[in-house]
């Protein structure tokens, strides 16, 4: 009886983790969390640029093509992207919009809180339109601009 009781106690002690093992695991978890926190800006910065790129190359394209089919041409630079959510005064009879699902009737802002820049006719896309985000620096004409060219 005494022998089996001792045997159970030894087995119970062997099944648990030692303090050293727990500390090693906590240290590894701490290192991983530190690396993740250190790189979180790079991870989210890349995704913001991807969102802007998808908007200027894909999302807005369908809306502008539908507008062109109904109205005969893309909105002018003066009309801007607002022509996709509110009918232009001169051609309101042909307008079949809104052409973009904009919450509150407003064109979405880029990931950095700035409006997208729209030009027709385009400077980079002659015969077409230019649409771009000024990028993280919020300054037009810098290398971080994200456009449809």
VMD Tcl script that builds the backbone (N, CA, C; Angstrom):
set m [mol new atoms 447]
animate dup $m
set s [atomselect $m all]
$s set {name element resname resid chain x y z} {
  {N N UNK 1 A 0.816 -1.200 0.000}
  {CA C UNK 1 A 0.000 0.000 0.000}
  {C C UNK 1 A 0.857 1.260 0.000}
  {N N UNK 2 A 1.875 1.265 0.844}
  {CA C UNK 2 A 2.767 2.422 0.933}
  {C C UNK 2 A 3.518 2.602 -0.379}
  {N N UNK 3 A 3.869 1.502 -0.989}
  {CA C UNK 3 A 4.605 1.550 -2.241}
  {C C UNK 3 A 3.749 2.138 -3.369}
  {N N UNK 4 A 2.469 1.756 -3.428}
  {CA C UNK 4 A 1.605 2.291 -4.489}
  {C C UNK 4 A 1.296 3.769 -4.263}
  {N N UNK 5 A 1.206 4.199 -3.007}
  {CA C UNK 5 A 0.980 5.612 -2.704}
  {C C UNK 5 A 2.187 6.433 -3.133}
  {N N UNK 6 A 3.376 5.939 -2.847}
  {CA C UNK 6 A 4.594 6.627 -3.259}
  {C C UNK 6 A 4.689 6.674 -4.787}
  {N N UNK 7 A 4.303 5.606 -5.429}
  {CA C UNK 7 A 4.355 5.535 -6.888}
  {C C UNK 7 A 3.417 6.572 -7.526}
  {N N UNK 8 A 2.213 6.735 -6.944}
  {CA C UNK 8 A 1.255 7.737 -7.452}
  {C C UNK 8 A 1.785 9.149 -7.284}
  {N N UNK 9 A 2.399 9.421 -6.136}
  {CA C UNK 9 A 2.949 10.758 -5.889}
  {C C UNK 9 A 4.062 11.096 -6.887}
  {N N UNK 10 A 4.930 10.149 -7.129}
  {CA C UNK 10 A 6.014 10.381 -8.096}
  {C C UNK 10 A 5.463 10.626 -9.495}
  {N N UNK 11 A 4.451 9.884 -9.870}
  {CA C UNK 11 A 3.836 10.059 -11.182}
  {C C UNK 11 A 3.165 11.430 -11.292}
  {N N UNK 12 A 2.486 11.871 -10.231}
  {CA C UNK 12 A 1.826 13.182 -10.228}
  {C C UNK 12 A 2.853 14.299 -10.346}
  {N N UNK 13 A 3.993 14.151 -9.684}
  {CA C UNK 13 A 5.040 15.170 -9.765}
  {C C UNK 13 A 5.643 15.245 -11.161}
  {N N UNK 14 A 5.779 14.130 -11.822}
  {CA C UNK 14 A 6.366 14.083 -13.158}
  {C C UNK 14 A 5.427 14.657 -14.216}
  {N N UNK 15 A 4.130 14.673 -13.991}
  {CA C UNK 15 A 3.166 15.145 -14.986}
  {C C UNK 15 A 3.125 16.670 -15.080}
  {N N UNK 16 A 3.497 17.402 -14.076}
  {CA C UNK 16 A 3.437 18.863 -14.085}
  {C C UNK 16 A 4.658 19.475 -14.756}
  {N N UNK 17 A 4.588 20.778 -15.017}
  {CA C UNK 17 A 5.703 21.517 -15.588}
  {C C UNK 17 A 6.538 22.115 -14.473}
  {N N UNK 18 A 7.817 22.207 -14.694}
  {CA C UNK 18 A 8.669 22.860 -13.710}
  {C C UNK 18 A 8.592 24.367 -13.908}
  {N N UNK 19 A 9.004 25.091 -12.896}
  {CA C UNK 19 A 9.004 26.549 -12.973}
  {C C UNK 19 A 9.912 27.021 -14.103}
  {N N UNK 20 A 11.015 26.369 -14.293}
  {CA C UNK 20 A 11.943 26.735 -15.365}
  {C C UNK 20 A 11.299 26.569 -16.734}
  {N N UNK 21 A 10.581 25.492 -16.936}
  {CA C UNK 21 A 9.908 25.274 -18.219}
  {C C UNK 21 A 8.862 26.360 -18.480}
  {N N UNK 22 A 8.123 26.732 -17.471}
  {CA C UNK 22 A 7.098 27.775 -17.616}
  {C C UNK 22 A 7.756 29.113 -17.947}
  {N N UNK 23 A 8.867 29.429 -17.285}
  {CA C UNK 23 A 9.566 30.690 -17.560}
  {C C UNK 23 A 10.131 30.736 -18.980}
  {N N UNK 24 A 10.641 29.624 -19.478}
  {CA C UNK 24 A 11.159 29.565 -20.852}
  {C C UNK 24 A 10.028 29.821 -21.853}
  {N N UNK 25 A 8.887 29.200 -21.634}
  {CA C UNK 25 A 7.738 29.404 -22.531}
  {C C UNK 25 A 7.284 30.865 -22.498}
  {N N UNK 26 A 7.216 31.460 -21.316}
  {CA C UNK 26 A 6.824 32.865 -21.206}
  {C C UNK 26 A 7.827 33.784 -21.905}
  {N N UNK 27 A 9.111 33.469 -21.813}
  {CA C UNK 27 A 10.132 34.270 -22.495}
  {C C UNK 27 A 9.967 34.195 -24.011}
  {N N UNK 28 A 9.695 33.019 -24.533}
  {CA C UNK 28 A 9.492 32.855 -25.977}
  {C C UNK 28 A 8.252 33.621 -26.429}
  {N N UNK 29 A 7.172 33.520 -25.681}
  {CA C UNK 29 A 5.949 34.265 -26.018}
  {C C UNK 29 A 6.218 35.765 -25.988}
  {N N UNK 30 A 6.977 36.224 -24.985}
  {CA C UNK 30 A 7.326 37.643 -24.899}
  {C C UNK 30 A 8.118 38.113 -26.109}
  {N N UNK 31 A 9.071 37.308 -26.566}
  {CA C UNK 31 A 9.845 37.659 -27.758}
  {C C UNK 31 A 8.958 37.748 -28.997}
  {N N UNK 32 A 8.054 36.788 -29.145}
  {CA C UNK 32 A 7.151 36.803 -30.303}
  {C C UNK 32 A 6.234 38.019 -30.288}
  {N N UNK 33 A 5.706 38.364 -29.126}
  {CA C UNK 33 A 4.847 39.546 -29.005}
  {C C UNK 33 A 5.650 40.804 -29.319}
  {N N UNK 34 A 6.878 40.873 -28.845}
  {CA C UNK 34 A 7.732 42.025 -29.130}
  {C C UNK 34 A 7.986 42.190 -30.616}
  {N N UNK 35 A 8.247 41.103 -31.317}
  {CA C UNK 35 A 8.453 41.172 -32.764}
  {C C UNK 35 A 7.184 41.619 -33.485}
  {N N UNK 36 A 6.049 41.106 -33.055}
  {CA C UNK 36 A 4.780 41.481 -33.699}
  {C C UNK 36 A 4.492 42.960 -33.500}
  {N N UNK 37 A 4.685 43.471 -32.287}
  {CA C UNK 37 A 4.425 44.887 -32.008}
  {C C UNK 37 A 5.385 45.772 -32.801}
  {N N UNK 38 A 6.630 45.339 -32.903}
  {CA C UNK 38 A 7.632 46.114 -33.638}
  {C C UNK 38 A 7.291 46.219 -35.126}
  {N N UNK 39 A 6.689 45.187 -35.697}
  {CA C UNK 39 A 6.408 45.158 -37.130}
  {C C UNK 39 A 4.976 45.504 -37.490}
  {N N UNK 40 A 4.154 45.870 -36.526}
  {CA C UNK 40 A 2.741 46.123 -36.810}
  {C C UNK 40 A 2.568 47.311 -37.770}
  {N N UNK 41 A 3.406 48.331 -37.669}
  {CA C UNK 41 A 3.294 49.480 -38.575}
  {C C UNK 41 A 3.584 49.069 -40.011}
  {N N UNK 42 A 4.583 48.237 -40.204}
  {CA C UNK 42 A 4.908 47.788 -41.551}
  {C C UNK 42 A 3.778 46.930 -42.128}
  {N N UNK 43 A 3.194 46.079 -41.287}
  {CA C UNK 43 A 2.113 45.205 -41.736}
  {C C UNK 43 A 0.907 46.029 -42.160}
  {N N UNK 44 A 0.461 46.976 -41.321}
  {CA C UNK 44 A -0.713 47.771 -41.649}
  {C C UNK 44 A -0.417 48.809 -42.713}
  {N N UNK 45 A 0.802 49.317 -42.795}
  {CA C UNK 45 A 1.164 50.274 -43.832}
  {C C UNK 45 A 1.038 49.657 -45.214}
  {N N UNK 46 A 1.470 48.407 -45.350}
  {CA C UNK 46 A 1.355 47.711 -46.623}
  {C C UNK 46 A -0.100 47.487 -46.995}
  {N N UNK 47 A -0.934 47.183 -46.015}
  {CA C UNK 47 A -2.339 46.927 -46.334}
  {C C UNK 47 A -3.052 48.216 -46.730}
  {N N UNK 48 A -2.667 49.352 -46.156}
  {CA C UNK 48 A -3.277 50.623 -46.557}
  {C C UNK 48 A -2.953 50.929 -48.014}
  {N N UNK 49 A -1.712 50.714 -48.411}
  {CA C UNK 49 A -1.328 50.937 -49.802}
  {C C UNK 49 A -2.091 49.981 -50.720}
  {N N UNK 50 A -2.310 48.755 -50.285}
  {CA C UNK 50 A -3.068 47.785 -51.096}
  {C C UNK 50 A -4.512 48.224 -51.266}
  {N N UNK 51 A -5.119 48.751 -50.209}
  {CA C UNK 51 A -6.504 49.234 -50.295}
  {C C UNK 51 A -6.599 50.371 -51.307}
  {N N UNK 52 A -5.679 51.318 -51.242}
  {CA C UNK 52 A -5.691 52.448 -52.184}
  {C C UNK 52 A -5.484 51.959 -53.613}
  {N N UNK 53 A -4.579 51.008 -53.799}
  {CA C UNK 53 A -4.304 50.479 -55.138}
  {C C UNK 53 A -5.537 49.775 -55.717}
  {N N UNK 54 A -6.218 49.002 -54.895}
  {CA C UNK 54 A -7.439 48.314 -55.359}
  {C C UNK 54 A -8.505 49.335 -55.732}
  {N N UNK 55 A -8.659 50.393 -54.931}
  {CA C UNK 55 A -9.678 51.399 -55.233}
  {C C UNK 55 A -9.393 52.084 -56.559}
  {N N UNK 56 A -8.160 52.556 -56.781}
  {CA C UNK 56 A -7.874 53.322 -57.996}
  {C C UNK 56 A -7.808 52.455 -59.244}
  {N N UNK 57 A -7.471 51.176 -59.091}
  {CA C UNK 57 A -7.353 50.319 -60.265}
  {C C UNK 57 A -8.590 49.480 -60.563}
  {N N UNK 58 A -9.398 49.191 -59.561}
  {CA C UNK 58 A -10.519 48.282 -59.778}
  {C C UNK 58 A -11.867 48.850 -59.343}
  {N N UNK 59 A -11.997 49.213 -58.088}
  {CA C UNK 59 A -13.299 49.576 -57.530}
  {C C UNK 59 A -13.948 50.746 -58.255}
  {N N UNK 60 A -13.227 51.806 -58.467}
  {CA C UNK 60 A -13.796 53.012 -59.075}
  {C C UNK 60 A -13.972 52.850 -60.584}
  {N N UNK 61 A -13.215 51.953 -61.184}
  {CA C UNK 61 A -13.252 51.758 -62.640}
  {C C UNK 61 A -14.654 51.395 -63.133}
  {N N UNK 62 A -15.296 50.463 -62.456}
  {CA C UNK 62 A -16.648 50.041 -62.856}
  {C C UNK 62 A -17.629 51.202 -62.778}
  {N N UNK 63 A -17.538 51.986 -61.719}
  {CA C UNK 63 A -18.437 53.128 -61.552}
  {C C UNK 63 A -18.233 54.157 -62.665}
  {N N UNK 64 A -16.996 54.434 -63.000}
  {CA C UNK 64 A -16.708 55.414 -64.052}
  {C C UNK 64 A -17.140 54.913 -65.426}
  {N N UNK 65 A -16.977 53.625 -65.689}
  {CA C UNK 65 A -17.420 53.071 -66.981}
  {C C UNK 65 A -18.939 53.129 -67.091}
  {N N UNK 66 A -19.652 52.798 -66.016}
  {CA C UNK 66 A -21.127 52.897 -66.043}
  {C C UNK 66 A -21.564 54.338 -66.282}
  {N N UNK 67 A -20.899 55.282 -65.647}
  {CA C UNK 67 A -21.195 56.702 -65.848}
  {C C UNK 67 A -20.973 57.074 -67.308}
  {N N UNK 68 A -19.866 56.624 -67.868}
  {CA C UNK 68 A -19.546 56.947 -69.267}
  {C C UNK 68 A -20.582 56.372 -70.234}
  {N N UNK 69 A -21.063 55.177 -69.958}
  {CA C UNK 69 A -22.075 54.559 -70.821}
  {C C UNK 69 A -23.352 55.398 -70.813}
  {N N UNK 70 A -23.785 55.834 -69.635}
  {CA C UNK 70 A -25.021 56.618 -69.528}
  {C C UNK 70 A -24.858 58.051 -70.022}
  {N N UNK 71 A -23.740 58.661 -69.706}
  {CA C UNK 71 A -23.572 60.092 -69.958}
  {C C UNK 71 A -22.806 60.401 -71.240}
  {N N UNK 72 A -22.148 59.408 -71.823}
  {CA C UNK 72 A -21.414 59.624 -73.065}
  {C C UNK 72 A -19.943 59.946 -72.866}
  {N N UNK 73 A -19.515 60.254 -71.665}
  {CA C UNK 73 A -18.119 60.570 -71.390}
  {C C UNK 73 A -17.879 60.464 -69.883}
  {N N UNK 74 A -16.619 60.442 -69.505}
  {CA C UNK 74 A -16.278 60.449 -68.078}
  {C C UNK 74 A -16.585 61.821 -67.492}
  {N N UNK 75 A -16.748 61.919 -66.177}
  {CA C UNK 75 A -16.931 63.238 -65.566}
  {C C UNK 75 A -15.696 64.107 -65.821}
  {N N UNK 76 A -15.898 65.396 -65.966}
  {CA C UNK 76 A -14.767 66.299 -66.150}
  {C C UNK 76 A -14.018 66.453 -64.829}
  {N N UNK 77 A -12.847 67.054 -64.904}
  {CA C UNK 77 A -12.088 67.318 -63.684}
  {C C UNK 77 A -12.898 68.205 -62.750}
  {N N UNK 78 A -13.587 69.196 -63.311}
  {CA C UNK 78 A -14.400 70.108 -62.491}
  {C C UNK 78 A -15.552 69.374 -61.810}
  {N N UNK 79 A -16.206 68.447 -62.526}
  {CA C UNK 79 A -17.302 67.677 -61.921}
  {C C UNK 79 A -16.761 66.708 -60.870}
  {N N UNK 80 A -15.597 66.135 -61.145}
  {CA C UNK 80 A -14.938 65.238 -60.207}
  {C C UNK 80 A -15.718 63.965 -59.932}
  {N N UNK 81 A -15.288 63.256 -58.937}
  {CA C UNK 81 A -15.936 62.001 -58.566}
  {C C UNK 81 A -17.310 62.230 -57.955}
  {N N UNK 82 A -17.604 63.453 -57.558}
  {CA C UNK 82 A -18.930 63.770 -57.007}
  {C C UNK 82 A -20.029 63.506 -58.037}
  {N N UNK 83 A -19.674 63.550 -59.321}
  {CA C UNK 83 A -20.653 63.276 -60.370}
  {C C UNK 83 A -21.165 61.838 -60.305}
  {N N UNK 84 A -20.458 60.977 -59.596}
  {CA C UNK 84 A -20.901 59.589 -59.452}
  {C C UNK 84 A -22.016 59.434 -58.417}
  {N N UNK 85 A -22.154 60.421 -57.524}
  {CA C UNK 85 A -23.176 60.321 -56.477}
  {C C UNK 85 A -24.247 61.404 -56.579}
  {N N UNK 86 A -23.959 62.493 -57.278}
  {CA C UNK 86 A -24.956 63.551 -57.489}
  {C C UNK 86 A -24.962 63.922 -58.959}
  {N N UNK 87 A -26.147 64.101 -59.556}
  {CA C UNK 87 A -26.206 64.380 -60.991}
  {C C UNK 87 A -25.641 65.767 -61.325}
  {N N UNK 88 A -24.843 65.844 -62.394}
  {CA C UNK 88 A -24.354 67.148 -62.835}
  {C C UNK 88 A -25.522 67.988 -63.351}
  {N N UNK 89 A -25.514 69.267 -63.055}
  {CA C UNK 89 A -26.638 70.149 -63.399}
  {C C UNK 89 A -26.918 70.174 -64.896}
  {N N UNK 90 A -25.900 70.175 -65.722}
  {CA C UNK 90 A -26.083 70.311 -67.169}
  {C C UNK 90 A -26.664 69.054 -67.820}
  {N N UNK 91 A -26.440 67.887 -67.241}
  {CA C UNK 91 A -26.877 66.643 -67.888}
  {C C UNK 91 A -27.660 65.739 -66.937}
  {N N UNK 92 A -28.444 66.305 -66.069}
  {CA C UNK 92 A -29.168 65.526 -65.053}
  {C C UNK 92 A -30.180 64.566 -65.667}
  {N N UNK 93 A -30.700 64.852 -66.854}
  {CA C UNK 93 A -31.713 63.994 -67.472}
  {C C UNK 93 A -31.152 62.634 -67.894}
  {N N UNK 94 A -29.869 62.534 -68.176}
  {CA C UNK 94 A -29.260 61.270 -68.615}
  {C C UNK 94 A -28.651 60.486 -67.453}
  {N N UNK 95 A -28.513 61.109 -66.316}
  {CA C UNK 95 A -27.838 60.504 -65.150}
  {C C UNK 95 A -28.689 59.381 -64.586}
  {N N UNK 96 A -28.131 58.199 -64.387}
  {CA C UNK 96 A -28.846 57.028 -63.865}
  {C C UNK 96 A -28.228 56.532 -62.556}
  {N N UNK 97 A -27.569 57.395 -61.838}
  {CA C UNK 97 A -26.809 57.014 -60.643}
  {C C UNK 97 A -27.658 56.904 -59.399}
  {N N UNK 98 A -27.072 56.793 -58.286}
  {CA C UNK 98 A -25.633 56.904 -58.050}
  {C C UNK 98 A -24.873 55.698 -58.604}
  {N N UNK 99 A -23.661 55.966 -59.064}
  {CA C UNK 99 A -22.848 54.952 -59.717}
  {C C UNK 99 A -21.899 54.247 -58.752}
  {N N UNK 100 A -21.792 54.776 -57.564}
  {CA C UNK 100 A -20.946 54.155 -56.555}
  {C C UNK 100 A -21.733 54.107 -55.251}
  {N N UNK 101 A -21.607 53.001 -54.545}
  {CA C UNK 101 A -22.286 52.853 -53.263}
  {C C UNK 101 A -21.463 53.590 -52.220}
  {N N UNK 102 A -21.797 54.843 -52.010}
  {CA C UNK 102 A -21.037 55.686 -51.091}
  {C C UNK 102 A -21.868 55.947 -49.841}
  {N N UNK 103 A -21.370 55.545 -48.681}
  {CA C UNK 103 A -22.111 55.784 -47.439}
  {C C UNK 103 A -22.341 57.284 -47.227}
  {N N UNK 104 A -23.581 57.649 -47.004}
  {CA C UNK 104 A -23.907 59.055 -46.798}
  {C C UNK 104 A -23.807 59.894 -48.057}
  {N N UNK 105 A -23.721 59.247 -49.221}
  {CA C UNK 105 A -23.625 59.994 -50.474}
  {C C UNK 105 A -22.282 60.676 -50.666}
  {N N UNK 106 A -21.259 60.193 -49.990}
  {CA C UNK 106 A -19.932 60.800 -50.095}
  {C C UNK 106 A -18.941 59.789 -50.669}
  {N N UNK 107 A -18.075 60.274 -51.533}
  {CA C UNK 107 A -17.033 59.428 -52.114}
  {C C UNK 107 A -16.067 59.022 -50.989}
  {N N UNK 108 A -15.671 57.749 -50.939}
  {CA C UNK 108 A -14.752 57.313 -49.880}
  {C C UNK 108 A -13.417 58.059 -49.936}
  {N N UNK 109 A -12.823 58.261 -48.784}
  {CA C UNK 109 A -11.497 58.861 -48.693}
  {C C UNK 109 A -10.447 57.763 -48.796}
  {N N UNK 110 A -9.217 58.155 -49.103}
  {CA C UNK 110 A -8.148 57.162 -49.156}
  {C C UNK 110 A -7.816 56.695 -47.731}
  {N N UNK 111 A -7.001 55.664 -47.581}
  {CA C UNK 111 A -6.711 55.141 -46.242}
  {C C UNK 111 A -6.059 56.136 -45.288}
  {N N UNK 112 A -5.546 57.252 -45.803}
  {CA C UNK 112 A -4.902 58.257 -44.966}
  {C C UNK 112 A -5.829 59.444 -44.715}
  {N N UNK 113 A -7.112 59.298 -45.054}
  {CA C UNK 113 A -8.110 60.316 -44.752}
  {C C UNK 113 A -8.167 61.466 -45.738}
  {N N UNK 114 A -7.538 61.331 -46.887}
  {CA C UNK 114 A -7.529 62.376 -47.909}
  {C C UNK 114 A -8.448 61.970 -49.062}
  {N N UNK 115 A -9.012 62.957 -49.778}
  {CA C UNK 115 A -9.809 62.602 -50.954}
  {C C UNK 115 A -8.912 62.103 -52.090}
  {N N UNK 116 A -9.445 61.184 -52.882}
  {CA C UNK 116 A -8.725 60.741 -54.076}
  {C C UNK 116 A -8.715 61.889 -55.075}
  {N N UNK 117 A -7.636 62.009 -55.849}
  {CA C UNK 117 A -7.516 63.054 -56.866}
  {C C UNK 117 A -7.960 62.453 -58.196}
  {N N UNK 118 A -8.834 63.182 -58.905}
  {CA C UNK 118 A -9.377 62.717 -60.183}
  {C C UNK 118 A -9.145 63.788 -61.235}
  {N N UNK 119 A -8.689 63.363 -62.411}
  {CA C UNK 119 A -8.505 64.292 -63.536}
  {C C UNK 119 A -8.950 63.623 -64.832}
  {N N UNK 120 A -9.747 64.360 -65.588}
  {CA C UNK 120 A -10.124 63.917 -66.933}
  {C C UNK 120 A -10.164 65.126 -67.843}
  {N N UNK 121 A -9.403 65.120 -68.898}
  {CA C UNK 121 A -8.501 64.072 -69.367}
  {C C UNK 121 A -7.286 63.946 -68.462}
  {N N UNK 122 A -6.730 62.758 -68.475}
  {CA C UNK 122 A -5.628 62.470 -67.577}
  {C C UNK 122 A -4.298 62.993 -68.075}
  {N N UNK 123 A -3.397 63.219 -67.153}
  {CA C UNK 123 A -2.034 63.632 -67.481}
  {C C UNK 123 A -1.196 62.384 -67.778}
  {N N UNK 124 A -1.363 61.353 -66.984}
  {CA C UNK 124 A -0.617 60.107 -67.177}
  {C C UNK 124 A -1.315 59.189 -68.181}
  {N N UNK 125 A -2.623 59.186 -68.180}
  {CA C UNK 125 A -3.419 58.363 -69.099}
  {C C UNK 125 A -4.105 59.276 -70.112}
  {N N UNK 126 A -3.391 59.647 -71.124}
  {CA C UNK 126 A -3.974 60.539 -72.143}
  {C C UNK 126 A -5.105 59.795 -72.850}
  {N N UNK 127 A -6.227 60.463 -73.020}
  {CA C UNK 127 A -7.402 59.841 -73.605}
  {C C UNK 127 A -8.237 59.104 -72.560}
  {N N UNK 128 A -7.766 59.029 -71.361}
  {CA C UNK 128 A -8.476 58.390 -70.256}
  {C C UNK 128 A -8.467 59.318 -69.052}
  {N N UNK 129 A -8.626 58.738 -67.890}
  {CA C UNK 129 A -8.664 59.533 -66.663}
  {C C UNK 129 A -7.518 59.106 -65.739}
  {N N UNK 130 A -7.123 60.013 -64.890}
  {CA C UNK 130 A -6.175 59.721 -63.821}
  {C C UNK 130 A -6.939 59.757 -62.510}
  {N N UNK 131 A -6.711 58.776 -61.688}
  {CA C UNK 131 A -7.226 58.805 -60.325}
  {C C UNK 131 A -6.123 58.277 -59.434}
  {N N UNK 132 A -5.868 58.994 -58.336}
  {CA C UNK 132 A -4.789 58.571 -57.465}
  {C C UNK 132 A -4.961 59.070 -56.044}
  {N N UNK 133 A -4.247 58.364 -55.151}
  {CA C UNK 133 A -4.124 58.765 -53.760}
  {C C UNK 133 A -2.763 59.419 -53.621}
  {N N UNK 134 A -2.682 60.434 -52.786}
  {CA C UNK 134 A -1.401 61.110 -52.564}
  {C C UNK 134 A -0.476 60.280 -51.691}
  {N N UNK 135 A -0.963 59.187 -51.155}
  {CA C UNK 135 A -0.132 58.278 -50.372}
  {C C UNK 135 A 0.043 58.721 -48.937}
  {N N UNK 136 A 0.895 58.016 -48.203}
  {CA C UNK 136 A 1.053 58.289 -46.773}
  {C C UNK 136 A 1.578 59.687 -46.456}
  {N N UNK 137 A 2.346 60.301 -47.373}
  {CA C UNK 137 A 2.866 61.644 -47.070}
  {C C UNK 137 A 1.853 62.745 -47.367}
  {N N UNK 138 A 0.743 62.396 -48.019}
  {CA C UNK 138 A -0.357 63.325 -48.331}
  {C C UNK 138 A 0.089 64.503 -49.204}
  {N N UNK 139 A 1.127 64.295 -50.004}
  {CA C UNK 139 A 1.641 65.339 -50.898}
  {C C UNK 139 A 1.591 64.809 -52.323}
  {N N UNK 140 A 0.972 65.567 -53.202}
  {CA C UNK 140 A 0.828 65.166 -54.597}
  {C C UNK 140 A 2.159 65.283 -55.331}
  {N N UNK 141 A 2.421 64.321 -56.226}
  {CA C UNK 141 A 3.606 64.365 -57.065}
  {C C UNK 141 A 4.845 63.737 -56.455}
  {N N UNK 142 A 4.691 62.999 -55.380}
  {CA C UNK 142 A 5.835 62.326 -54.763}
  {C C UNK 142 A 5.827 60.843 -55.132}
  {N N UNK 143 A 6.943 60.159 -54.932}
  {CA C UNK 143 A 7.011 58.742 -55.346}
  {C C UNK 143 A 6.013 57.812 -54.660}
  {N N UNK 144 A 5.447 58.218 -53.524}
  {CA C UNK 144 A 4.521 57.307 -52.845}
  {C C UNK 144 A 3.070 57.463 -53.328}
  {N N UNK 145 A 2.830 58.292 -54.348}
  {CA C UNK 145 A 1.482 58.414 -54.914}
  {C C UNK 145 A 1.056 57.058 -55.481}
  {N N UNK 146 A -0.199 56.719 -55.314}
  {CA C UNK 146 A -0.737 55.442 -55.791}
  {C C UNK 146 A -1.812 55.762 -56.820}
  {N N UNK 147 A -1.500 55.521 -58.098}
  {CA C UNK 147 A -2.421 55.890 -59.169}
  {C C UNK 147 A -2.722 54.758 -60.124}
  {N N UNK 148 A -3.580 55.051 -61.079}
  {CA C UNK 148 A -3.993 54.052 -62.073}
  {C C UNK 148 A -3.107 54.085 -63.316}
  {N N UNK 149 A -1.862 54.453 -63.153}
  {CA C UNK 149 A -0.919 54.465 -64.270}
  {C C UNK 149 A 0.252 53.556 -63.985}
}
mol reanalyze $m
mol bondsrecalc $m
mol representation Tube
mol addrep $m
